[in-house]
Amino acid sequence: MEEAMLYSRLEDDFIQCHVCPHRCVIKPGGYGVCHTRMNQLDKLMVLNDGLAVAVAIDPIEKKPLYHFLPGSRIYSLAAAGCNLQCPWCQNWEISHVEAGIRPFPGKNISPEDHVKWALAYHVPAIAYTYTEPTVYLEYAFKTMVLAKEKQLKNVWVTNGYMTKETLELILPYLDAANVDLKAPDDQTYERLCKGSAKPVMDCLKLLVKNHVHVEITTLIVPGVNDQAIQIEAMATFIETELGNTIPWHLNRFHPAWKMKDTQPTPIETLIMARSIAKKHQLKQIHLGNV
């Protein structure tokens, strides 16, 4: 286990994690909501450090990134865990782990090996993807530093639910990000994902301000975020706060995990969403999973 990078000690041996906006206060022997961080002997320890649950070479468009190194392949890796609880998660087998599970899932693969393999495959970049890189920050960060030394680009595919401290730590090494904007309001985030929208929007604004290449993905889920007023609010945010050249991927939902009984998103809903985006002069709109 590795000691976490961003935390503080509190009274009575409690610890507060500062990696994501949950800012979990963790009792001795306890875990954060992501179940990847444990208060052990007055230190916050990372349980998934160095443990890869997925490694692959993907087309970069799979991330999806359509306007960053188009046509290239990208080395992709993940460790287990996520800090949100979206019931439609398509990677739930590796994103959601139980507190106290032993051994923690994953295969020991060092940051040095990831970079070595990326170079061996002659790819231009490494993606931290499939699960949520925020909860394997330490593993990702060490790999990013080594990758940058070898002139490889670094890409995060993320829910954007991270603190400013986390983002500022990775910014010097981050070249591109696809951020999942699930809804325009805190209520939807809280009700379904146990999170909030504002930190994600703040993350997006800081990424754009720091000239990171950003693309946004919104999975349009029936009964969750498929109303015109919701799509209008997200389009307004992108146009006014980020700029109308930011690519927006509007993806079709297919039944998964806890929402297997929900019907796929009607194509007409995606067309409606695209029309709203065009009304806001957004220049790069892509329909996905169709």
N, C-alpha and C positions, 0 to 999 in steps of 0.2 A: 504493500500500500504506500501511496505517496501522500505527503502533507499537502493540503490545499493551499492555493495561492492567495485567496481573498477571503479573510475571515477575521473576526475579533473575539477576544475572550471577555466574558461577562462574569458577573458574580456567581458564586456557588457552582463553579466549574461548568456553567453553561457557555455555549459558543454561538455566535451569530455568523452565518454564511452571507457573503456579499456578492455572490456570483450572479444571482438572478433576482428579480424584484420580489420574490417571496421573502427574501432575507430571513430565512428560517432561523429561529432560536432553538437550538438543539441541546437537549439534556445529556448528561453523561451516559454514554452507551446508546444514545438515540441516533436517528437518521433524519436527514432533510426530506422534503416531500418527493424529491427525485429518487430517493433511496440509493444514491450513489455516493453520499457523503455521510460520514459517521464521526460523532464526537468520541474520540478514544484517547484516554489518558491526557485530557486537557489539550488535545490537538484535533483539528478537523482533518480527517484522513479521507482520501479519495479512493474508492473501492474499484473503479473501472480503469484506473491509470494503466496504460500499456496493454490493455486487453481488447483486442479487436474482435468484433462480432461479424464484421463484413469487410471484405477487400475485393475490389473489382476495377476493371478498366471499362469506363462507360463513354458513350458519345456525350459531349458536353451539353448537347441539347436535352438530354434526359434530366438535367438538374432541376428545372429547365433554365438554361442560359442560351438565348438565341443571338445575343449581340456581343458576346465576349468570346474571343477565340473560336468563332464559328467554324464548324466542320472538323474540329479537333477532337481527340480523345482525352479523357482526364482520369487520373488515378483517384479512386474513391475509397474512403475508409470510414469506419464508424466504431465507436464503443457503445455499450448498452446504456440506455437511460433517456429520460425526457422530463422536463419540468412542467409540462401541461398534460391534460388528461382528455384529449379530444376523443369522443366516442366513435369517430369515423376513421381512426388511425389505421393506415394500411400497412404499417411496419410494427404493429403492436407487439409482436413476438420478441423483438429486440429493443423496442423503445420503453417497455414497461416491465420493470423488474421488482421483485419483492424484497422488502427490507429483511436483512439478515440471511438472505440466500447464500449458501456456500456449497461449492466454490462459486464465485461471481462469474457470470458467463463471459466467454471470450478466450481468445488464444493470445499468448504472449508474443507480441510483435513490437519491436522497439521503434521509436521515431527514426533512428538511423536506417533501419531496414525499409521502412516506408519510402524514405527518400531514395535509397539505393534502388529499390524496385521501380519507382517512378522514372528514374533516370534510365534504367535498363530497358523500359518499355518506350523510351523516347517520347514521353508525353510532356506537354508544356506546363502542367499544373496539377495540384493535388486538391481534391474536394473533401471537406469534412461534412458528412452527409448521412442520409438514411435514418439516423436517430436525431438527437439534438446536441450539436457540438458544445453548446454552453455548459452542459453537465459533464462533458469530458474536456473541459477547458485546458487543464494542465497537459494532457496528452496531445491535444491539438496544438497548443502553444509551442511545446518543445519541437513538434514536427514542423510547424510553420517557420520557426527560426532557422532550422537546418535547411528547409526547402528554399528559403530566401537566399541563403548563402550559396546555394547551387543554381541560382537564377530561375527557380521554379516559381510559378504563380500560386497563390493560395486563395481558395474559394470556400465560403461557408454557405451551406444550405440550411437555413435556420428559421425557427419560429419568431426570432427577433426578441424573445422574452429574456432580456439580459440587462444587467445594470450598466450604468455609464462607466463604472470601474472596469468591468469586463471588456466593454467595447474599446475603451481607451488603451487597454493592455494589448489587444490584438491589432488595432488599427495600423501600426507601422508595418505590419506583415501581411495585411489583408488587401487583396486586389479586387475581388468581386464577391458579391453575395446575392443569393436569391432568398428573399424574405417572404414568409407566409403571413399575409394579412388576412385574418379569418373573418373579421367583422369590424364595423366602424365604432362600436360602442363597448363600454366596459361590461354592461349587463349581459350581453351575449357571451363574451369571453368568460365571465364568472359563472354563468349558469351551466355552460357546457364544457369548458376547458379548465376551470378553476384558475383563471388568470385575469388579465385586464388588457384593454386595447392601448392605453396611453403609453406604456413602456415600449410597445412595438412601434408605435408611431414616432416616439422620441428616438428610438434606435434608427429608424429609416432616415429621419432628418439629419442625424449625426453622421450616418454613412455618406449621404449625399453631400453634406457640407465638407466632408473630408475627401471628396473626389474618389470614393470607392465606386466601382461599377455596380449598379443596383438594378435588379429586376424583381418584380413582385409577383407572387402567385396567390390567387384566391380560389379555393375550392368552393364552388357554388353548391351548397347542400340544401335540398328541399326542406322547407320549414325552419331553417336555421338562419341563412343569410341571403335568401333568394328574392327578397322583396325589393321593388324598385327604389324605395326610399333608402334602403341600406346600401345598395350599389351606388346610388347617387351620392351618398355621403362619402363612400370610399373614393369615388372618382373625383369629388371635390377636393378631398385631402391630397390626393396625388397631384392634381393640377395646381393647387395653390401653395402647397408646402414643399413639394418635391420637384415639380416641373413636368411639362407635358411630353417630354421625350423619354421618361422612365417607362420601360416595357412592363406591360401588365398581362399576366397569363391568367385567363379565366378558364378554370378547369371543371370538367364534368365529374360529378360525384358518382361513384359506383358503390353498391352495398359492401360494407366491410365492418369487421369487429362487432361493436355493440349496436350498429345500425344496419344489420344485414336485412332487416325487414323494410327498410326505406327504399323507395323506388329511385332509380337513377335520375339525374337531373334532366328534365326535358330539354331538347335542343332549342326549343323556342325561348326558354329562359336564358340560355347562353347568348342567343341572338339579341334578346332584349338588353342584357348586360352590356354587350358590345355596342349597341346603339347609344346607351347612356354614356359609355366611355368616349365614343366619338363625339357626342354632343359637347363634351368637356375638352375637345381638341386634343385628346391623348393620341399620340402618333404611332405607338407600337402596341397593338392589342392582339393577343394570340389566344385562340380557343384551343383547349387541350383535352385529352382523353375522349375524343370524339371519333 
